[in-house]
Amino acid sequence: MRNERLVKIITKKDIKNVQTNKKLVSLAVRLPCECNLNCRYCYGKIGAKGSILKYNEIVEILNQASELEARTVEIVGEGEPLLYPQFRNLISHIDKLGMIPTLYSNCTLIDSEVASFLFTHNVTIIGKQNTLSAKKQNAICRVDGSYQKIKRGLEYLIEAGFTKSKPSRLGIHTVALKDNLTELPEMWRKWRKMNILPQVQALVYPSKTQAKQYFEYYKHHASTPSETRRLFKQLSRIDKEEFGIAWDPILAYPIAPDGCRVLYGTIGITQDGNIQICSFTEKSLGNIREISLQDVIQSEKVKKIRKTGEILGYREGGYGCRANALNMTGNRYAPDPYYDTFISSK
């Protein structure tokens, strides 16, 4: 693959450094914040099990990540991170520590001034766009005008220079739904031509703590394993034939084109300080108020999680989706049923 990769992508060199030197590649932080959209596929706030992390506590976690040589900090948020009251201070501190802030944003609140601030502070942005249809996008987000706000936010980022570098500092993340399956190849081409790095993800199965409405939405709107495999193969073919970019559609699961690598070098922190490998799972590995990042990395439980794919006998580089496995089976170490069907489907 040429240099069309998000800066947050974990490489084999990174994995070796984690295993040999007990370092960290990336930290994911779920900020306690509201959201100005109400997307149908979003499972909403996971919900705090304890007291919310204060800003100074988050800063201390960032300091620990820097000492462990983390390259990036993923700002995910329980909602839209730009609504976090101390967002700018947080971004400035990450940048000052020499780590790259990777911001997941719906882009609706981005104007020229915000885009300039983000660009100046070395931020990589993963925006969102689910469809090229304004009517469908507004329906998915359940907020009138969201399509135009997303579109304009992306335009501000492009104007600020986020797509002028190699690799690009702008990506777009979307989920594969029955509602947008036929559009995604066209969207993929459009993003590539604009030097926007695409991410298309299989929708994660809801956890048992989620409301019935999310299970109903998943049942009727999530793409099936065979549909997702056909889509990933088509996107891989487009990249190879039209853009000279090669990637394996099987190892790309659950997020094309680069798959998921969080097990190999990431730690996730929820809004109340609970520690995860994937920050979207709900089974805590402890709380950051009681254990350091260094101790987490060296724990036997984390060492076992990092070897899940090997233990399960998956191809090197693959381990399914751990959130899917946990939500569908109740066991974070179990095979991912969706992935198993994805592999075997035509």
TIDODREN-413283 format. One record per atom (N, C-alpha, C, CB): residue in three letters; x, y, z. Coordinates in steps of 0.1 Angstrom, whole numbers, plus 5000, padded with zeros to 4 digits. Glycine has a CB too. Example, Ala and Ser with C-alpha at 12.3 -4.5 7.8 and 13.67 -1.06 7.14 Angstrom:
Ala513249435078/Ala512349555078/Ala513249675078/Ala511349555090/Ser512849785071/Ser513749895071/Ser512950005079/Ser514149945057/
END
This chain:
Met500849885000/Met500050005000/Met500950125000/Met499050005012/Arg500550224992/Arg501250354992/Arg500950425006/Arg500850444980/Asn501250555007/Asn501150625019/Asn499750675021/Asn502150735020/Glu498750595018/Glu497350635021/Glu496850565033/Glu496450605009/Arg497350605045/Arg496950535057/Arg496750645068/Arg498050435062/Leu495750625076/Leu495550715087/Leu496750705097/Leu494250685095/Val497050815103/Val498250815112/Val498050725124/Val498550965117/Lys496850695127/Lys496550615139/Lys496750465136/Lys495150635144/Ile496950425124/Ile497050285121/Ile498250225127/Ile497050265105/Ile498050105133/Ile499150035140/Ile499849935131/Ile498549955153/Thr501149955129/Thr501949875120/Thr502549755127/Thr502949955113/Lys503149665120/Lys503949555126/Lys505049595134/Lys504449455115/Lys505649705130/Lys506749765138/Lys506249815152/Lys507449885130/Asp505049875151/Asp504449925164/Asp504149805173/Asp503150005161/Ile503649705167/Ile503249585175/Ile504449525182/Ile502549475166/Lys505549515175/Lys506749465180/Lys507249545192/Lys507849445169/Asn507149675190/Asn507649775201/Asn506749755213/Asn507549915196/Val505449735212/Val504549715223/Val504949585230/Val503149705218/Gln505149475222/Gln505449345228/Gln506849345235/Gln505349235218/Thr507849405229/Thr509249395234/Thr509449495245/Thr510149425222/Asn509049625243/Asn509349725252/Asn508249775261/Asn509849845244/Lys507049705260/Lys505949735269/Lys505549875267/Lys506249695284/Lys505349925255/Lys504950065252/Lys503550065247/Lys505950125241/Leu503050185244/Leu501750205240/Leu501750285226/Leu500950295250/Val500850245217/Val500850305204/Val499750425204/Val500450205193/Ser498650395211/Ser497550485210/Ser496750485223/Ser496650465198/Leu496150595227/Leu495250605238/Leu493950655232/Leu495750695249/Ala492750585236/Ala491450635231/Ala490750685244/Ala490650525225/Val490250805243/Val489550875254/Val488050905250/Val490251005258/Arg487150855258/Arg485750875256/Arg485350995265/Arg484850755258/Leu485251115259/Leu484951235267/Leu483551235271/Leu485351355259/Pro483251285283/Pro481851305288/Pro481251425281/Pro481851315303/Cys480451415271/Cys479951525264/Cys478651485257/Cys480951575253/Glu477751585254/Glu476551565248/Glu476751545233/Glu475551675251/Cys475651525225/Cys475751515211/Cys474551605205/Cys475651375206/Asn474851665194/Asn473851755187/Asn473151675176/Asn474451875182/Leu473451545174/Leu472751455165/Leu472151345173/Leu473651405154/Asn471251265166/Asn470651155173/Asn470551035163/Asn469151195178/Cys471750995159/Cys471850895148/Cys471250765152/Cys473350875144/Arg470450705143/Arg469750585146/Arg470550465149/Arg468850555134/Tyr471750455143/Tyr472650345146/Tyr473550355158/Tyr473450315133/Cys473650485163/Cys474450505174/Cys473850455187/Cys474850655176/Tyr474550385195/Tyr473950325207/Tyr473950425219/Tyr474750205211/Gly474250545216/Gly474150655226/Gly475150635237/Gly472750645232/Lys474950705248/Lys475850705259/Lys475950565265/Lys475450805270/Ile477150515267/Ile477350385274/Ile476850405288/Ile478850345273/Gly477050515294/Gly476650545308/Gly477750525318/Gly475450455311/Ala477850625326/Ala478950615336/Ala478550515347/Ala479250755342/Lys479550435351/Lys479350345363/Lys479750405376/Lys480050205360/Gly480650515374/Gly481150585386/Gly481150735383/Gly482450535390/Ser481950805391/Ser482050945389/Ser482850985376/Ser482751015401/Ile482451085369/Ile483051125356/Ile484451185359/Ile482151235349/Leu485351145350/Leu486651205351/Leu486751355350/Leu487551135340/Lys487451415358/Lys487651555358/Lys488751585347/Lys488051615372/Tyr488751715343/Tyr489751745333/Tyr491251725337/Tyr489651895329/Asn491551755350/Asn492951735354/Asn493251585355/Asn493151795368/Glu492251495357/Glu492551355357/Glu492751305343/Glu491251285363/Ile492051365333/Ile492351325319/Ile493751375315/Ile491251395310/Val494151485319/Val495451535316/Val496551445322/Val495651685322/Glu496351395334/Glu497251305340/Glu497351175332/Glu496851265355/Ile496251125327/Ile496251005318/Ile497051025306/Ile494750965315/Leu496851145300/Leu497551185288/Leu499051185290/Leu497051315282/Asn499451235302/Asn500851245306/Asn501451105307/Asn501051315319/Gln500651005312/Gln501150875313/Gln501250805299/Gln500150785321/Ala500350835290/Ala500450785277/Ala501650835270/Ala499150825269/Ser501950965272/Ser503151025266/Ser504450955270/Ser503251175269/Glu504450925283/Glu505650855289/Glu505850715283/Glu505550855304/Leu504750665279/Leu504750525273/Leu504950535258/Leu503450445276/Glu505250655253/Glu505650675239/Glu504450665229/Glu506750585234/Ala503150685234/Ala502050675225/Ala502150785214/Ala500750705233/Arg501850745202/Arg501950825191/Arg500650915189/Arg502150745178/Thr499550855191/Thr498250925189/Thr497350915201/Thr497550875176/Val496451015202/Val495351005212/Val494051025204/Val495551125223/Glu493150925205/Glu491950925198/Glu490850985207/Glu491450785194/Ile490351095203/Ile489251165210/Ile487951125204/Ile489451325209/Val487251035212/Val485950975207/Val484751045212/Val485950835210/Gly484651055225/Gly483551125231/Gly482251035233/Gly483151245223/Glu481451065243/Glu480150995244/Glu479151055234/Glu479651005259/Gly479551175230/Gly478751245220/Gly479651315210/Gly477751355227/Glu479451445208/Glu480251525199/Glu481351585207/Glu479451625191/Pro482651545205/Pro483751605213/Pro483851755213/Pro485051545208/Leu483451825202/Leu483551965202/Leu482652035212/Leu483252015188/Leu481751955218/Leu480852005229/Leu481451985243/Leu479551935228/Tyr482651925243/Tyr483251915256/Tyr483852055260/Tyr484451805256/Pro483452105272/Pro483752235276/Pro485252275275/Pro483352265290/Gln486152185278/Gln487552215278/Gln488252145266/Gln488252165291/Phe487552135255/Phe488052065243/Phe489352125238/Phe486952065232/Arg489352255237/Arg490552325231/Arg491852305241/Arg490352475229/Asn491552315253/Asn492752295263/Asn493252155261/Asn492252325277/Leu492352055260/Leu492751915258/Leu493551895246/Leu491451825258/Ile493051945234/Ile493751935222/Ile495152005223/Ile492951995210/Ser495252115229/Ser496452185230/Ser497452105238/Ser496252325236/His496952045249/His497851965258/His498451845250/His497151925270/Ile497551775243/Ile498051655235/Ile499051695225/Ile496851595228/Asp498851805218/Asp499851855209/Asp501151895216/Asp499251985201/Lys501051965227/Lys502252005234/Lys503051885239/Lys501852085247/Leu502351775242/Leu503151655246/Leu503751585234/Leu502151555253/Gly503451625222/Gly504051565210/Gly503351445204/Gly505451525213/Met502151425209/Met501251315204/Met500251385194/Met500451245215/Ile499751305185/Ile498851345175/Ile497351325179/Ile499051275161/Pro496651435181/Pro495151425184/Pro494451365172/Pro494551555189/Thr493751255173/Thr492851205163/Thr491451225167/Thr493251055160/Leu490751315161/Leu489451355165/Leu488351285157/Leu489351505164/Tyr487451225164/Tyr486251165157/Tyr485051275159/Tyr485751025163/Ser484651335148/Ser483651435149/Ser482551425138/Ser484351575148/Asn481351465141/Asn480351465131/Asn480451585121/Asn478951465137/Cys481351675125/Cys481751795116/Cys480751895115/Cys482151745103/Thr479551885122/Thr478551985120/Thr478852115127/Thr477251925126/Leu479752115137/Leu480052235144/Leu481352305140/Leu480152205159/Ile481952255129/Ile483152305124/Ile482952425114/Ile483952195117/Asp483552535118/Asp483552655109/Asp485052685105/Asp482852775115/Ser485352795099/Ser486652825094/Ser487652845106/Ser486652945085/Glu487152905117/Glu487952935128/Glu488352805136/Glu487253025138/Val487352715137/Val487552585144/Val488552505135/Val486252505146/Ala488352505122/Ala489152425113/Ala490652475114/Ala488652435099/Ser490752605115/Ser492152665116/Ser492852615129/Ser492052815115/Phe492052625140/Phe492552575153/Phe493052435153/Phe491552595165/Leu492252345147/Leu492552205146/Leu493752185137/Leu491352125141/Phe493852255126/Phe494952235117/Phe496252275124/Phe494752315104/Thr496252395131/Thr497352445138/Thr497852355148/Thr497052585144/His496952275155/His497352185166/His497552045161/His496352195177/Asn497852025149/Asn498251895143/Asn497251785145/Asn499551855151/Val495951825144/Val494851725146/Val494651645133/Val493651795150/Thr494451515134/Thr493851435123/Thr492351415126/Thr494651295121/Ile491551435116/Ile490051435119/Ile489451315111/Ile489451565115/Ile488651245118/Ile487751135112/Ile486351195113/Ile487950995119/Gly485851235101/Gly484451295101/Gly483451185098/Gly484351395090/Lys482251215095/Lys481251125092/Lys480451165080/Lys480351105104/Gln479951065073/Gln479051085062/Gln478450945059/Gln479651155049/Asn477150935059/Asn476550805057/Asn475950785043/Asn475450785068/Thr475650895036/Thr474950885024/Thr475151015016/Thr473450855025/Leu474951005003/Leu475051124994/Leu473751194993/Leu475651084981/Ser472751134999/Ser471351194999/Ser471051275011/Ser470351074997/Ala470751405009/Ala470351485020/Ala469251435028/Ala470051625015/Lys468151385021/Lys467051335028/Lys467351205036/Lys465951295018/Lys468151115031/Lys468550995039/Lys469451025050/Lys469150895029/Gln470351125048/Gln471351165059/Gln470551225071/Gln472351255054/Asn469651315067/Asn468851375078/Asn468051275086/Asn467951485072/Ala467451175078/Ala466651075085/Ala467550985094/Ala465950985074/Ile468750955090/Ile469650865098/Ile470050945110/Ile470850825089/Cys470351075109/Cys470751155120/Cys469651205129/Cys471651275115/Arg468451205123/Arg467251245130/Arg467351395134/Arg466951165142/Val468051475126/Val468151615128/Val468051685114/Val469451655135/Asp467051765112/Asp466951835099/Asp468151925097/Asp465651925099/Gly468651925085/Gly469752015081/Gly471151955084/Gly469652135088/Ser471151825089/Ser472451765093/Ser473351745081/Ser472251635100/Tyr472651705069/Tyr473451685057/Tyr474251805053/Tyr472551635046/Gln473651915053/Gln474252045049/Gln475352085059/Gln473252155047/Lys475052065072/Lys476052105082/Lys477352015081/Lys475452085096/Ile477151885079/Ile478251795077/Ile479051825064/Ile477751645076/Lys478351855053/Lys478951895041/Lys479752015042/Lys477951915030/Arg479252115049/Arg479952245051/Arg481152225060/Arg479052355056/Gly480952145071/Gly482052125080/Gly483252065073/Gly481652035091/Leu482951965064/Leu484051895056/Leu484651995047/Leu483451775048/Glu483952085041/Glu484452185032/Glu485452285039/Glu483352265025/Tyr485052315052/Tyr485952405060/Tyr487252335062/Tyr485252445073/Leu487252205065/Leu488452125068/Leu489352115056/Leu488051985073/Ile488652095044/Ile489452095032/Ile490052225029/Ile488552055020/Glu489352335031/Glu489852475029/Glu491052505038/Glu488752575031/Ala490952445050/Ala492052465060/Ala493352395056/Ala491652425073/Gly493252295047/Gly494452225043/Gly494552085047/Gly495652295047/Phe493552025053/Phe493651885058/Phe493851775048/Phe492451855066/Thr493551805035/Thr493751705025/Thr494951725016/Thr492451695016/Lys495751825020/Lys496951855011/Lys498151775014/Lys497252005013/Ser498151705025/Ser499351625029/Ser499151475025/Ser499551635044/Lys500351405025/Lys500351255023/Lys500951195035/Lys501051225010/Pro500351115043/Pro498851085042/Pro498051195046/Pro498550965050/Ser496751195041/Ser495851295044/Ser495551305059/Ser494551275036/Arg495151425064/Arg494851445078/Arg493251445079/Arg495351575083/Leu492551405069/Leu491151395069/Leu490651265065/Leu490551505061/Gly489851195073/Gly489251075069/Gly487751085072/Gly489750955078/Ile486950995066/Ile485550985068/Ile485150845072/Ile484751035056/His484450835083/His484050705088/His482550685086/His484350685103/Thr482150575081/Thr480650545080/Thr480450405083/Thr480150575065/Val479150365085/Val478850225087/Val478050165075/Val477950215100/Ala478250035073/Ala477549965062/Ala476149935067/Ala478349845058/Leu475249995060/Leu473849975063/Leu473049925051/Leu473150095069/Lys471949865052/Lys471149825041/Lys470749955033/Lys469949745045/Asp470650065041/Asp470250195036/Asp471250255026/Asp469950285047/Asn472550225027/Asn473550295019/Asn474450195012/Asn474350375028/Leu474250065012/Leu475149965006/Leu475449994991/Leu474549825007/Thr474350034984/Thr474550054969/Thr475350184967/Thr473250064962/Glu475350284976/Glu476050414975/Glu477450404978/Glu475350514983/Leu477850314987/Leu479150314993/Leu480350314983/Leu479350205003/Pro480250234972/Pro481350234962/Pro481550374956/Pro481050134951/Glu480450444953/Glu480550574947/Glu481150674957/Glu479150624943/Met480650664970/Met481250744980/Met482750724982/Met480450724994/Trp483150594982/Trp484550554984/Trp485350624973/Trp484750404983/Arg484950614960/Arg485650674949/Arg485750824951/Arg484950644936/Lys484650884955/Lys484651034957/Lys485651074968/Lys483251084961/Trp485651004979/Trp486651034990/Trp488051014985/Trp486350945002/Arg488350904978/Arg489750884974/Arg490150994964/Arg489850744967/Lys489351034955/Lys489651144946/Lys489951274953/Lys488551154935/Met489351294964/Met489551414972/Met490651404982/Met488251454979/Asn491351294982/Asn492451264992/Asn491851265006/Asn493551364991/Ile490651205007/Ile490051185020/Ile490151035023/Ile488551235021/Leu490650995034/Leu490850855037/Leu489550785042/Leu491950835047/Pro489050685035/Pro487750625038/Pro487850515049/Pro487150575026/Gln486850505057/Gln486650395066/Gln485150355065/Gln487050435081/Val484950225062/Val483650165062/Val483550055072/Val483250125048/Gln482650065081/Gln482649965092/Gln481349885093/Gln482850035106/Ala481549755096/Ala480349675099/Ala479749715112/Ala480749515099/Leu478449735112/Leu477749785124/Leu477949685136/Leu476249805121/Val478349735147/Val478549645159/Val477249605165/Val479449725169/Tyr477149485169/Tyr475949435176/Tyr475749495189/Tyr476049275177/Pro474549535193/Pro474249605206/Pro474649515218/Pro472849655207/Ser475049585228/Ser475249505241/Ser473949485248/Ser476249585250/Lys473949395257/Lys472649355264/Lys472149475272/Lys472949245273/Thr472949575275/Thr472449685283/Thr471749795274/Thr473649755290/Gln471749775261/Gln471149875253/Gln469649855252/Gln471749865239/Ala468949955248/Ala467449955246/Ala467049865235/Ala466950095245/Lys465849825235/Lys465249735225/Lys465349795211/Lys463849695229/Gln465149925211/Gln465149995198/Gln466449975190/Gln464950145200/Tyr467549955196/Tyr468849935189/Tyr468949795183/Tyr470049955199/Phe468349695190/Phe468349565185/Phe467449555173/Phe467849455196/Glu466349625174/Glu465349635162/Glu466049705150/Glu464149705166/Tyr466749805153/Tyr467449875142/Tyr468549785136/Tyr468150015147/Tyr469349725144/Tyr470349635139/Tyr469749525130/Tyr471149565151/Lys468649465135/Lys467949355128/Lys467549395114/Lys466749305136/His467049515113/His466449555100/His467349645091/His465249635103/His468449695097/His469349785089/His470749745087/His469249915095/Ala471349665096/Ala472749625095/Ala472949535083/Ala473149555108/Ser474049555076/Ser474349465065/Ser474749325071/Ser475549525057/Thr474349225063/Thr474749085067/Thr476149055065/Thr473848985060/Pro476748955071/Pro478148925069/Pro478448905054/Pro478548795076/Ser477548835046/Ser477848815032/Ser477748945024/Ser476848715026/Glu476849035028/Glu476749165021/Glu478049245024/Glu475549245026/Thr478449245037/Thr479649315040/Thr480949265033/Thr479949305055/Arg481049125032/Arg482149075025/Arg482149115010/Arg482148915026/Arg480949105004/Arg480949144990/Arg481249294988/Arg479449124984/Leu480849374998/Leu481149514997/Leu482649544999/Leu480349595008/Phe483249475009/Phe484649495011/Phe485549444999/Phe485149415023/Lys485049334992/Lys485749294980/Lys485649394969/Lys485249154976/Gln484549454968/Gln484349554958/Gln485149674960/Gln482849594957/Leu485149724973/Leu485949834976/Leu487449814974/Leu485749884991/Ser487949694978/Ser489349654976/Ser489649654961/Ser489549514982/Arg488749604953/Arg488949604938/Arg489049744932/Arg487849524931/Ile488149834937/Ile488249974933/Ile489550034936/Ile487050054939/Asp490050014948/Asp491350064953/Asp492450014944/Asp491550034967/Lys492449884942/Lys493549824934/Lys493549874920/Lys493549674935/Glu492449864913/Glu492349894899/Glu492350044896/Glu491149834893/Glu491850124904/Glu491650264901/Glu492650364909/Glu490250314904/Phe493150314920/Phe494050404928/Phe495350334932/Phe493350434941/Gly495650214927/Gly496850144930/Gly497150114945/Gly498050234925/Ile496050094952/Ile496150074967/Ile495749924969/Ile495350174975/Ala496549844975/Ala496149704977/Ala495949674992/Ala497349614972/Trp494849604995/Trp494549565008/Trp493749435008/Trp493849675017/Asp493749355018/Asp493049235019/Asp491649255025/Asp493849125028/Pro490649225017/Pro489249255022/Pro488849165034/Pro488249225011/Ile489549045036/Ile489148965047/Ile489849015060/Ile489648815045/Leu491049055059/Leu491749115071/Leu491249255074/Leu493249115069/Ala490549315065/Ala489949455067/Ala488849455077/Ala489549505053/Tyr488149345079/Tyr487049335089/Tyr487549385103/Tyr486449195089/Pro486849465110/Pro485449515107/Pro485449655101/Pro484749515120/Ile486649705098/Ile486649845092/Ile487549845080/Ile487149945103/Ala486949855068/Ala487749865056/Ala488350005055/Ala486949835043/Pro489650025051/Pro490449915045/Pro491549855054/Pro491149975033/Asp491749915066/Asp492849875074/Asp492549785086/Asp493449995080/Gly491249745087/Gly490849655098/Gly490949725111/Gly491749535098/Cys490849645122/Cys490949695135/Cys492249635141/Cys489749645144/Arg493049725147/Arg494349685153/Arg494449725168/Arg495449745145/Val493249765174/Val493349815188/Val493949715198/Val491949855192/Leu493749585195/Leu494249485205/Leu495749485206/Leu493749345201/Tyr496349535195/Tyr497849525195/Tyr498549635202/Tyr498249515181/Gly497949755205/Gly498649855211/Gly497949975216/Gly499649905201/Thr496649955219/Thr495750065223/Thr495150035237/Thr494650095213/Ile494950145244/Ile494150135257/Ile493050235255/Ile495050165269/Gly491850205259/Gly490650295259/Gly490250325273/Gly489550225251/Ile489850455275/Ile489450505288/Ile488050555286/Ile490350615294/Thr487050505294/Thr485750555294/Thr485550685302/Thr484750445299/Gln484450745301/Gln484250875308/Gln484350865323/Gln482850935304/Asp484150755329/Asp484350735343/Asp485650665347/Asp483150655349/Gly486550655337/Gly487850605341/Gly488050455339/Gly488250645354/Asn486950385335/Asn487150245333/Asn488050215321/Asn485750175331/Ile488850105322/Ile489850075312/Ile489349965303/Ile491150035319/Gln489549985290/Gln489249885280/Gln490449875270/Gln487949925272/Ile490349765262/Ile491249765251/Ile490549835239/Ile491649615247/Cys489349785236/Cys488449855227/Cys487549945236/Cys487649765218/Ser487550075234/Ser486750165242/Ser485250155241/Ser487250305240/Phe484850065231/Phe483350045230/Phe482849925236/Phe483050045215/Thr483749845243/Thr483249735251/Thr482949775265/Thr484349625251/Glu482049705272/Glu481549745285/Glu482149665296/Glu480149735285/Lys483049575294/Lys483549485305/Lys484949545309/Lys483749345300/Ser484949615321/Ser486149685325/Ser487249595329/Ser485749775337/Leu488449655326/Leu489749585330/Leu490349655343/Leu490749595319/Gly489549735349/Gly489949815360/Gly489649955359/Gly491449795363/Asn490050045368/Asn489850185367/Asn491150265368/Asn488850235378/Ile491350365359/Ile492550435358/Ile492850505371/Ile492550535347/Arg491950525380/Arg492150595393/Arg492850495402/Arg490850645399/Glu492850365399/Glu493350265408/Glu494650195402/Glu492350165411/Ile494850205389/Ile495950135383/Ile496550225372/Ile495450005377/Ser497850225370/Ser498450305360/Ser498350235346/Ser499950335363/Leu498550315336/Leu498650265322/Leu499750155321/Leu498750375312/Gln500850185327/Gln501950095326/Gln501549955332/Gln503150145334/Asp500949955344/Asp500549835350/Asp499449765342/Asp499949865364/Val498549835335/Val497549775327/Val498249705315/Val496649885321/Ile499149765309/Ile499849705297/Ile500549575301/Ile500849805292/Gln501049575313/Gln501849455318/Gln501049345324/Gln502949495327/Ser499749365326/Ser498849275332/Ser498649145324/Ser497549335336/Glu498449035330/Glu498348905323/Glu497048905315/Glu498248795333/Lys495948975320/Lys494748985313/Lys494849055299/Lys493649055321/Val495649165299/Val495849235287/Val496749155277/Val496449375290/Lys497749095283/Lys498549005274/Lys497748905267/Lys499748945283/Lys496748845274/Lys495948745268/Lys495048805258/Lys495048675279/Ile494448915260/Ile493648985251/Ile494349015238/Ile493049115256/Arg495649065239/Arg496449095227/Arg496748975219/Arg497749155232/Lys496648855224/Lys496848725217/Lys495548655213/Lys497748635225/Thr494448725214/Thr493148665211/Thr493148595197/Thr492048765212/Gly493548675187/Gly493448615173/Gly494248495172/Gly493948725163/Glu495448495178/Glu496348375177/Glu495748255184/Glu497748405183/Ile495148285196/Ile494548175204/Ile493348115197/Ile494148235218/Leu492648195190/Leu491448145183/Leu491748085169/Leu490448265181/Gly492948105165/Gly493348035152/Gly493048115140/Gly492747905151/Tyr492748245141/Tyr492448335130/Tyr493748365122/Tyr491748465134/Arg493648405110/Arg494848445102/Arg495548555109/Arg494448495088/Glu496848565107/Glu497648665114/Glu497148805110/Glu499148655109/Gly496848885120/Gly496349015118/Gly494849025120/Gly496749065104/Gly494148915121/Gly492748915123/Gly492348855136/Gly492048835112/Tyr491248915142/Tyr490748865155/Tyr489248895156/Tyr491548915167/Gly488648935145/Gly487248965145/Gly487049095152/Gly486448855152/Cys485849125157/Cys485549245165/Cys485349205179/Cys484349325159/Arg486149255188/Arg486049205202/Arg484749265208/Arg487249255210/Ala484249385204/Ala482949435209/Ala481849345204/Ala482749575205/Asn481949305192/Asn480949205187/Asn480949075194/Asn481149185172/Ala482149025196/Ala482248895203/Ala481648905217/Ala483748845204/Leu481949015225/Leu481449025238/Leu479949045238/Leu482149145245/Asn479449135229/Asn478049165229/Asn477249045225/Asn477749275220/Met477748965216/Met476948855210/Met477048725219/Met477348825196/Thr478248705226/Thr478448585233/Thr478648605248/Thr479648515227/Gly478948725252/Gly479148745266/Gly480648715270/Gly478248665275/Asn481448685261/Asn482848645263/Asn483748725254/Asn483048495262/Arg484648805260/Arg485548885252/Arg486548805244/Arg486248995260/Tyr486848685249/Tyr487848595243/Tyr487248505232/Tyr488548515254/Ala485948505231/Ala485248405222/Ala485448445207/Ala483748405225/Pro485148355198/Pro485148395184/Pro484048495181/Pro484948265175/Asp484248575171/Asp483248675167/Asp482248605157/Asp483848805161/Pro481048575161/Pro480148495152/Pro479948565138/Pro478848485158/Tyr479848705138/Tyr479748775126/Tyr480948755117/Tyr479548925128/Tyr482148765123/Tyr483348745115/Tyr483548605110/Tyr484548775124/Asp483148505117/Asp483248365113/Asp482348345100/Asp482748265124/Thr481148405100/Thr480248395089/Thr480748475077/Thr478848445093/Phe481348595080/Phe481948685070/Phe483048605063/Phe482548805077/Ile483948535070/Ile485048465064/Ile484548355055/Ile485948405075/Ser483548285059/Ser483048165052/Ser482048195040/Ser482348065061/Ser481548325040/Ser480548355030/Ser481248385017/Ser479748485035/Lys480348395006/Lys480848414993/Lys480548554989/Lys480248314983/
END
